[in-house]
């Protein structure tokens, strides 16, 4: 076999039987759907991308088998495709690949084969891109030294079709001279790390050591691990990761020891339709995998067994999920702490009185926002809710609801590059917005000639036009108004008023968003203390404020 672990040859799927490694590299030639399904179930073919591609080839075989005189029995093929997709439930790639190629069934086996070969070619390109992106991030997080990296299970060319995901990143780091050594977890009960990953690393001439799974935390505690790199079988919308059993415990240990924990996977492993890891079906496998090994019984007969093939690591334990698109999910445990610290500070200033006001930080396709109905002076890092930026729906939050103004935050995130939003109720800014509002109309306050204008982040340091939005009882309507306005006016400064309500400011980070909110309140206080300027009144829905 060459670098590709899956080949199509004369009507058969050709691959290595992974059960024989490392001692025997025996070839499998699969010519029937039953053979493909069996190979997936018994782990002769394993790894999320690999079983997806194998499943697609299974649909090719099914289409050819159910074609007579050029006519495809589509119903029979689709039934076979359903059987293939159900062979292993946890990895999303299998269902994804089968779904993609079954759309070509009506066009015949050659069309299905062409689509499958496209997936195969894409997989190699995708793996190399994801691996390079992950290597870049590892070197960003752990600069200026050769690295000791821990990995789990097998994520190389055996688990994909070529190059590998997490092992691919190790290969890139090795090529860059940035890798000292890899620590390989054996990966009980079937020893994919011991049997397969060490075989691939030796093949690539990458220095490595093998360890029992239960020694990983101690290796971290004794300073022998700089970073953890793993793959994934499914990544949900909130960044929860299903992967080989044992991954969750590694993430917990890495978090405790302050070690980056990175997941490397193709986009096809992400499941944006699945909100959280609680929805993932975790496959449980045969008791015999635990009660014995290599045909030798290691436990008394009739011992009851718990043998999940996978576990689900919460997204907030994952430093980053990296795909061919780059970093698609990033978790920073300090977000909740930083939000709580700033909320308490603004509460003490009277700008987040009682339960009013909210703060958020964007984390890729999600945002962490303060929970609803919580006293801001007592907020902790545990009082946060994670929502989707796309539609404000909750993805996690320990049963809490997000702040009522969450739709305002997500509107800002969807229309620009902001990474943090602060929504508060300071008296001078709120009073000015309320006095200047025009009922049911978005107006603009023009402020000129104050030095503090520079602190708002607008394009003109001497003048700023700040929109004032109506305060609808239906808060999502306010968010919709803001989103439309920001899309229509991309040069709007990163601050706004809501009449009778408060102000919103945003920036590249929490400190910048807070500073802009502070500048706006100070500016409004200056306006109120210096008295009404010469031109103060509605004119074409613009209110002008400046020094007389």
N, C-alpha and C positions, 0 to 999 in steps of 0.2 A: 504493500500500500504506500502511496505517496503522502504528502501532507494532508490530503483530504481523507476523512475517515468514512465517507459514503460515496459510492460510485454507482453509475447505471451502466450495465453491460449486458447486451443481448437479451433484453426483457427481464433482467433480474437486478435486484438491489444487492450490491456487494459491499460488505463491511467486515470489520474485525469483530469476532465474538469476544466481548470484553470480559466475559467470565473466565476465560483462559489466561488472561494476563496476570502477572508479568512473565510467566514461565512459557506460555504457548500463545503465539500469535496466529490463531487459526481463522481461516476465512469462512464467512457465511455468505451463501448465495440464496436469496429469498425470492421465490417465484410466485407465492400465493399470498392472499390477504391473511390467512390464518398464520402463515409463517411470520409475517411482519408483526402481527398483533402479539404472537407468542414471544418474539424476540424483544419487543418492547416490555412486555409484562415480566419476563424473567431477567431483565436487565442485561441481555446480550447487547442491546443498544440502550444507552442511557444518556442522560444530560438533556436539559429542556430543548435547546435548539436542535440537537441530533434527533430526538424522537419526533419533533415536529417535521423535519425533512423526511425522515423515514415514513411517517404517516402519510405525507404527500405522495411519496413513491407507492405506498400501499393503494392509494386512490388510482394511480396510473395502472397498477396491476388489476385492480377491480374493473376499471373501465375497459381495458383490453379483454378481460375474461367475459364481460357481459356485452360484447359487441359481436353481432352476427350479420354478415353481408353488409357491413358498413352502418348498421343501425344499432344505436346504443340503448340498452335497457336502463334508462335513467333511474327508474324507481329502485331497481336492484343495486345499482352502483351507489345511490345515495344511502341505502340501507347499510351497505358495506362501509361507507364513509362514516356513518354514525358509530358503527362498531369500532372502527379504528380510533376515532376521537375519544371514545370512552375507555380506551385501554389503560390510561393512567390519568386520574382526574386533577391532580394538583398543578402540574405544569401547564401554563396557558398556551405555550408554543404549539403543542400538539393540536389543540382545537383550532388555533389561529391558522396553522398551515393547511389543515384539512379544509377549513372553511374557504380559504383562498383558492385552492385548486378545484374544489367541487363546483365552483361557478363555471368551470370550463368543460364539465362533463358532457354537456349536450353537443360540444364541438368535436368530441372524439378523443381517443387515447393520446394521439399525438399532441393535441392542444393541452391536455392535462400534463403530459410529460414536459412540454415546453415551459409551462408555468412552474413546474417543480424544479426544472433545471435553472430557471431564473432565481428561484428562492435559494437554491444551492450556491449559485454564484454570488448572490447578494450576501449570504451568510459570511463568506470569507472576507468580503470587503467590510462588512459591518463589524466583524470581530476585530479586525485590524484597527479600525477607526476608534472603536470603544476602548481597546487596549491602550492606544496612544493617548486618548483623553484621560484615562485612568492614571497612566504613568505620569502625565503632566501634573495631575492633581496630587499624586503621592509626593512628587518632588517639590511641589508648592507647600504642602503641609509638613514635610520632613526634609528641609533643604540641607545642602552642604555636607552630606555624609553618605557613605555606602550603607544601604538599608538592610535590616533584618526583618523579613516579612513573614507573617504566619498566614497559611491558607488552609482551607478545609475542603474535603471531598475532592472531586475532580472537575476542572473547568477548562480543560485543554481541547486539543483537536478531537479527542475521543468524545467529548461531551457536546461539541458543536459539529461543524463539518470540517473546519480548518482553523488553525492558529490558536483559537481559544479566547475566552473572555478574561477571567481573572488570571489564569496562567498566561494568556496572551500579554497582559500587562506586565507580568514578571519577565516575559521574554523581551519586551521593549526595554524595561529597566536594566536588564542584563546587557542588552546591546548598547545601552548608553553608559555602561560602566558604573551604574548607580546602585547595583544590588550586591550586597555582601553574601547573604545566604538566605535560603527559604526554610522555614520550619513547617513541616507537613504533618497535619493531624491525621491519624490513621483512619478515622471515620468509621466507627462501628455502626452497624454490625457486619457490613459486607466489605469493609476495608478499602473503599474506593481511593482513599488517600494513599494508603500503603501500597496497594496493588497497581494503581493507574497513574496517580500524580507523580510518584517517585520514578516510575518508568518513563513518563514524558519529560520530567526534568532532567533525568540522566541522558535521555536522547538529545535534549537541547544543551547539554553540558552546563547546566546551571547548578551551582553548589547548593546542597540541601541536607537537612537532617529529618528523620522521622521521629515522631513522638506519639505517645498514647494521648487520646483526646483529653483525658482528665488532667494532663500535665500542662495544658495550654495556659490556664490562669496563672500557674506558678511561673511559667516562662515570662509572662508579662510582669509579674510582681518582682522578678529578679532582673529586670532590665534587658531581656533577651529578644524583645519584640518592639519594633518601631511602628508597625502598621499591620492591619489585618485586611486581606483581600479575599473576597468570596464571590461566588456567582449567585444566581437566583433562578427559581422556577416560576415565580410569579411576583410581580410588584404591583400593589394596589394604588389607588388614586392618592392616598395619604402617605405613601412611602413605606407601608408595611411590606415586609419581604418574606416570602415563603422560600425556604431553601433546605438543604439536607439537614436532618436532625442533628442537633449540636450547634447549629449556627447561633441560635438565640443565646445560649450560655456564653459563647465567645463574645457576642455583642455586649452582654452585661459586664463581663470581665474587662473588656476594652474600655467601656465607659468608666468603670471604677478606676482604672489606671490611667485615664486620659490619653488613650491610644486611638488614633483614627481608625474607623471601621468602615471600609468602602465596599460597595456592591458594584460589580461590573457585569452588565448584561445587555443584550440587544433590545431595541425598542419593542420587538415582538414579544418580549417577556413582560412588558408592562400591560396592565389591564385597567384602563381608566374607567371602565364601566363598573368595576368592583370597588366600592367605597373604602372598605377597610379589610384588614386581615381576618376579622371575625367571620367573614363570608367565605373564606377559602375552605374547600374540602380537603382535609389532610388525609392522605392515603395511609392505611394501616396494612402492614404486610404480614406474612406467615410467621407463626411462632417459631418454626424451625430455624429461621435466620438468627434467632437469639439463643435458643436452647442447645445449639451445636454449631460446629464449623468444620467444613471440609469432610463432612460425613461422620464426624466424631461428636457424640453427645457430650455436652458440658454441663447440663442441668438434669436433675431428676426427671423421670418420665412424668408427664401430665402436669408439669409446672405451668401455671398461667402466665401469660406474657402480654406486655404492652409494647408494641413495636410500631410506632409512627415512623413513616419514612421521612417526614419533613417536620419542621416547626416554623412558626411565624414570628419574626423579629419585628417589634414595633418600630415604626418609622423614626420615632424620636431617639432611638438608640443608634440609628444609621447616620454616620457622618455625611455620606453622600451616596446617591445612586448615579452611576455614570453609564451612559450609552453612547452610541455612535454620534448622537446629537450633542454630547457634552454632559455637564452636570444637570440632571433633570429633577433631582430632589436633594436638598441639603438641610441637615438638621443641626442646629446649634443649641445645646442645652442651656446656653446663656441667654437665649432670646427671652424665655419666660422670666428669668431673673431681671434682665435689663428692663423689660416692660414694667414689671412690678416696681422696680426702683424708681423709674421715672413717674409712674402713676402716683406713688406716695409723695414724691417731691411736688408734683403739680397739685395734689390734694392739699398739701400744707400751705400752698399759695392761694388756695381758695378757687382754683380754676377747674377742679374736678370734685365739686362738693358732693358728699354723700355717695351715691352710686352713679352719678352723672359722668359722662365722658368715656372715651375708650381709646385704646392704642393698639397698633398692630405692626407686625413685621412680616414681609413677604418671604416665603421659603420655597422658591420655585413655582410650581403650579398651585401651591396652597399658601395660606397666610395664617399666622398665629395671632389671635385677637383676644382681648380681655373678655372674660365671661360676663354674662348679663346679671344685673341685680346685685353686684358685689361692691361693698364699700371700698373705694379706691385707697383710702388710708390704711387698709388692712390687707391689701392684695398681696398674694404670694405667687411664686412661679408655677404653682399647681392650679391656679385659677384661670388657665388659658384654654381656648378652644381653637382647633384647627379647622379651617374652612377652605373650600375650593374657591380659587380666584374667579373661575369661569362663571359660577352661578351662586356663590355664597352658601352653598349647602355644607352642613357639618360633616367632617370626616372623622374627627375624634375630639373628645373633651370630657371624658369621665362623667358623662351624663349631663354636663352643663350646656346651656344655650349660649350662643355668642351674643355680644352686645347688639342692641337694637339697631345701631347705626352701621352695622357690618357692611351693608350694601353700599354705603358711602365709601368705605375703605376699598372694597373690591372694584368699584367704579374707577377710582383713582389708579389702581394697579392695572386694570385692563387697558387704560388709555395712555400709559406711559411707562417709564422705567423706574418709578419709585420703588424703594425697598422698605420704607417705613412710613406710617401715617399716624398723626396725633390729632384727635378730635376733642376739643375742650370748650369750656364755657366761661372765659374771662369777662369781667364786667364791662370794660370800656369798649372792646371790640364788639361784644354782643349788643350793647346799647347803640353804637354807631350804626351797625347793620340794621337794627330794628327801626331807628329813626329814618333811615334812608330807603327803606324797602318800598316797593310799589307792588300792590296786591296782585298775586298770581303771575308776576312777570319777573324774569331774571334781569336784574339791573347791574350796573357796574359803578363802583366808587373809584374815582380818579384822585390819587394823592400825589402831590408833587413837592419837591424842594425840601424834603426832610432827609437828613443823613441816614436815618435808620432804614430807608427804602433799600439800601444796599444789602441789608440782611435778609431780605425776602427771597432772594435768588432769582429775581426777574432779569430780563435782558437790558433794561434801562435803569441805571443807578439813581436817576434823578426823578423818575416818575413811574407810577405803577397803577394799573387798572385792575381792580379786584372784583370778581363777580359776587353778587348777592343773590342767593337762591331763596325762593319761597319755602316756608316751613310747613310742608304738607303733613297732615296727621299720619298718612301712609308713608313711612320712611323709605321703602323701596322706590317710591315715586321721586323722592329727593335724589336718591342714587341715580335713577334713570335720567333726571334733568342734568345732573353733574356729568354723567358719562357723555350725553349728547353734546353738552357745551364744550367739554374738553376735547372731544373729537373735532368739533367745528372750529375751535380756537386753540390750536396746539401751542401757541406762544403764551398762553395764560401763565402767570407766575404760580408757583406751587403753594398757593394759599387761597382760601375762599371763605366767604361769610354765608351763614344760613340765618335769615332774619328771625329774631326772637328766639334764637337757638344757641348759636355759638360759632366757632371757627374750626376749620380743618387745614392742616399744613402737612406737607410731605417732603421727603428727601431721600438721599442715598442711604441714610442710616437713621437710627432713632435720635441720636444727638442733633443731627441736622434738622430733622423734622421738628423736634422740640424747640430748637433755637429760632426757627422761622416763626413758630407760633408765638414765642416770647417777643420777637421783634414786631409782629403784627399788633399784639396787645399794647406794647409800649408806644407804637406809632399812633394807635387810636387814642391812647391816653394823652399824648401830645396834642392831637387834634382837639380833643375835648377841653384841654386846659388853655390852649391858645385862643379859644373862641371860634365862632363860625367864620370861615374865610369869606372873601368877597363873592366868590361864585360857589354857592351851595344850593343845589336844587336840581330837580329832574330835568334833563334836557336830552331828548332822544335816548331815554333810559340810561343816561350816564350822569353820575353825581360827581362833581369836581370839587376837590378839597386841596387847598394850597395856602401858602402864606400870603396874607393880604399885603 
